[in-house]
Amino acid sequence: MAKRAVTLKIPGELYDRLKTVIEGTGFRSVTEFAVYVLRDVAAGGKLEEGNTGFTPREVELVRQRLRALGYIE
């Protein structure tokens, strides 16, 4: 069975901010990063250093930004 994709609209300012956030992280696009984060949140919100390629500090910065944007509590 083929996976289907849908379009998720986000504000342009958020897209631009995320583009900056992922620079140098190994994520190839904002879409790839967004899918990763949304899967993680849907699975219980566990960002783990070993799975992301981020340092513990970078993981915490991502968490702080997601909290500030209202995506996680």
CYANA upper distance limits for C-alpha pairs under 8 A (distance plus 0.5 A):
 10 ILE  CA     14 LEU  CA      7.23
 10 ILE  CA     15 TYR  CA      7.32
 11 PRO  CA     15 TYR  CA      6.96
 12 GLY  CA     16 ASP  CA      6.69
 13 GLU  CA     17 ARG  CA      6.66
 14 LEU  CA     18 LEU  CA      6.58
 15 TYR  CA     19 LYS  CA      6.61
 15 TYR  CA     30 VAL  CA      7.52
 16 ASP  CA     20 THR  CA      6.99
 17 ARG  CA     21 VAL  CA      6.74
 18 LEU  CA     22 ILE  CA      6.70
 18 LEU  CA     30 VAL  CA      6.80
 19 LYS  CA     23 GLU  CA      7.11
 19 LYS  CA     29 SER  CA      7.87
 19 LYS  CA     30 VAL  CA      6.25
 22 ILE  CA     26 GLY  CA      7.94
 22 ILE  CA     27 PHE  CA      6.69
 22 ILE  CA     29 SER  CA      8.29
 22 ILE  CA     30 VAL  CA      7.82
 22 ILE  CA     33 PHE  CA      7.93
 23 GLU  CA     27 PHE  CA      8.23
 25 THR  CA     53 GLY  CA      7.54
 25 THR  CA     54 PHE  CA      7.39
 26 GLY  CA     53 GLY  CA      7.96
 27 PHE  CA     32 GLU  CA      6.83
 27 PHE  CA     33 PHE  CA      6.47
 28 ARG  CA     32 GLU  CA      7.00
 28 ARG  CA     33 PHE  CA      8.33
 29 SER  CA     33 PHE  CA      6.91
 30 VAL  CA     34 ALA  CA      6.47
 31 THR  CA     35 VAL  CA      6.56
 32 GLU  CA     36 TYR  CA      6.72
 33 PHE  CA     37 VAL  CA      6.68
 34 ALA  CA     38 LEU  CA      6.46
 35 VAL  CA     39 ARG  CA      6.48
 36 TYR  CA     40 ASP  CA      6.65
 37 VAL  CA     41 VAL  CA      6.61
 38 LEU  CA     42 ALA  CA      6.49
 39 ARG  CA     43 ALA  CA      6.58
 40 ASP  CA     44 GLY  CA      6.94
 40 ASP  CA     45 GLY  CA      5.69
 40 ASP  CA     46 LYS  CA      6.62
 40 ASP  CA     47 LEU  CA      7.20
 41 VAL  CA     45 GLY  CA      4.45
 41 VAL  CA     46 LYS  CA      7.53
 41 VAL  CA     72 ILE  CA      8.29
 47 LEU  CA     51 ASN  CA      8.21
 47 LEU  CA     52 THR  CA      8.05
 47 LEU  CA     59 VAL  CA      7.43
 48 GLU  CA     52 THR  CA      7.13
 48 GLU  CA     59 VAL  CA      8.16
 49 GLU  CA     53 GLY  CA      6.77
 49 GLU  CA     54 PHE  CA      6.15
 49 GLU  CA     55 THR  CA      6.60
 49 GLU  CA     56 PRO  CA      6.42
 49 GLU  CA     59 VAL  CA      7.34
 50 GLY  CA     54 PHE  CA      8.14
 54 PHE  CA     58 GLU  CA      6.03
 54 PHE  CA     59 VAL  CA      6.45
 55 THR  CA     59 VAL  CA      6.79
 56 PRO  CA     60 GLU  CA      6.77
 57 ARG  CA     61 LEU  CA      6.74
 58 GLU  CA     62 VAL  CA      6.74
 59 VAL  CA     63 ARG  CA      6.75
 60 GLU  CA     64 GLN  CA      6.63
 61 LEU  CA     65 ARG  CA      6.68
 62 VAL  CA     66 LEU  CA      6.62
 63 ARG  CA     67 ARG  CA      6.61
 63 ARG  CA     72 ILE  CA      8.25
 64 GLN  CA     68 ALA  CA      6.62
 65 ARG  CA     69 LEU  CA      6.66
 66 LEU  CA     70 GLY  CA      6.71
 66 LEU  CA     71 TYR  CA      5.71
 66 LEU  CA     72 ILE  CA      6.36
 67 ARG  CA     71 TYR  CA      6.25
 67 ARG  CA     72 ILE  CA      5.43
 67 ARG  CA     73 GLU  CA      6.20
